[in-house]
Amino acid sequence: MDWQSLVADIDTMFGWIPSWFVGLSLVVGAVLLALVAYRVARWLLKRAFGTRLPILSVFIDRTAGPAQMALCLAAVALVLPLAPLDDAIRTPLTRLFVVAFIALIGWISIRIVDMSAARYLQNFRVVTENFIARKHVTQVRVFKRVTDTIIVVITVSTALMTFDSVRQYGVSLFASAGAAGIIVGLAARPLLSNLIAGLQIAITQPIRIEDAVIIENEWGWVEDIASTYVVIRLWDWRRMVVPLSYFIEKPFQNWTRDTASLIGVIALHVDYRADVARIRQWLEEVVKESRLWDGEVVNLQVVDADARTIELRALVSARNAPQSWDLRCEIREKLVAFIRDEMPEALPRERTILIPSGDDDADCLRRPAPPETMRARPDN
């Protein structure tokens, strides 16, 4: 029995039902049957190979949407020519089928790009010290999102071009050099500039995933690089969203561009009678005991002096920015405690000279004097 005979028998049995209802029922039934067939096939494949081939289960899960859509379109393609539909219904369904097929190709392309990127990134583990991994992750993520955007634009454009009215409008719009074209070009300029900036960032690598940066006087880490913007995770858990073009057009600080190690600075003002050599020796001993120190840099210098105090600058290095901050806070706290308890004469103070006016009962004038000329007691 061929298909034509089957259709004739069905038409004889259900001749009292409107033909359009029968045709739509066949299309809907074919779609439902395709979905059921997919569920059964998926269950059988996972039952048979799921434990032995975990990658097969992952592949089935990642391709669930496109696979179901492909089976539904295949079922519709088989049933639609046999459905008793007039041209008023068949033509829109055929056009919808073509658009869905174009969307399916775009969806499959995006899935292929995503799975290829995920498979490639499995070889890299993003940590602060692994610069090669962060480099590849940044490049792959940016290229993947730019490719996804291009695929979506091409898919939507191709789908719209299947309609005669839209195709004519698009051809006239792109062919004309009138005001509409200028407005569209100006409106698309920020998007295009950010897409181009994303490609530049992926190639030149001024920033990478998990880089520590300072932008607009805010310090944080690069959490995500999208196709048109960058998400900065600030130190207090806020999120700053910055356009990609910002990193091409404006200066910013990248604390982990080539290495994560940083030198922290601790500034302190002490009295002229402070024993700098003793403080330097104590600093070296305390820093070596800290688990935050990376074993590279520890130093103490006198960097400035004014009429009242001298300024000490301690330099200590750490493995990354967070540890550098914690190390500076730890050493500053211990340094203040050491000077307060072990070297109180080094605390800053005010000095005055009492000058008699000739009358023993007259008021005394308070006049500051340079520290190097004073020999009076601190409490005078």
MOBEL-V191360 format. One record per run of one state. SS is the DSSP state (hx for helix, st for strand, lp for the rest). FROM is the first residue (numbers start at 1). TO is the last residue. If there is no record, write none. Layout:
ss->SS from->FROM to->TO
ss->SS from->FROM to->TO
This chain:
ss->lp from->1 to->2
ss->hx from->3 to->13
ss->lp from->14 to->18
ss->hx from->19 to->49
ss->lp from->50 to->53
ss->hx from->54 to->62
ss->lp from->63 to->63
ss->hx from->64 to->80
ss->lp from->81 to->86
ss->hx from->87 to->121
ss->lp from->122 to->130
ss->hx from->131 to->160
ss->lp from->161 to->163
ss->hx from->164 to->175
ss->lp from->176 to->178
ss->hx from->179 to->204
ss->lp from->205 to->211
ss->st from->212 to->215
ss->lp from->216 to->217
ss->st from->218 to->225
ss->lp from->226 to->228
ss->st from->229 to->234
ss->lp from->235 to->238
ss->st from->239 to->243
ss->lp from->244 to->245
ss->hx from->246 to->249
ss->lp from->250 to->252
ss->st from->253 to->254
ss->lp from->255 to->261
ss->st from->262 to->270
ss->lp from->271 to->275
ss->hx from->276 to->289
ss->lp from->290 to->292
ss->st from->293 to->305
ss->lp from->306 to->309
ss->st from->310 to->318
ss->lp from->319 to->320
ss->hx from->321 to->342
ss->lp from->343 to->343
ss->hx from->344 to->346
ss->lp from->347 to->352
ss->st from->353 to->355
ss->lp from->356 to->364
ss->st from->365 to->367
ss->lp from->368 to->370
ss->hx from->371 to->373
ss->lp from->374 to->380
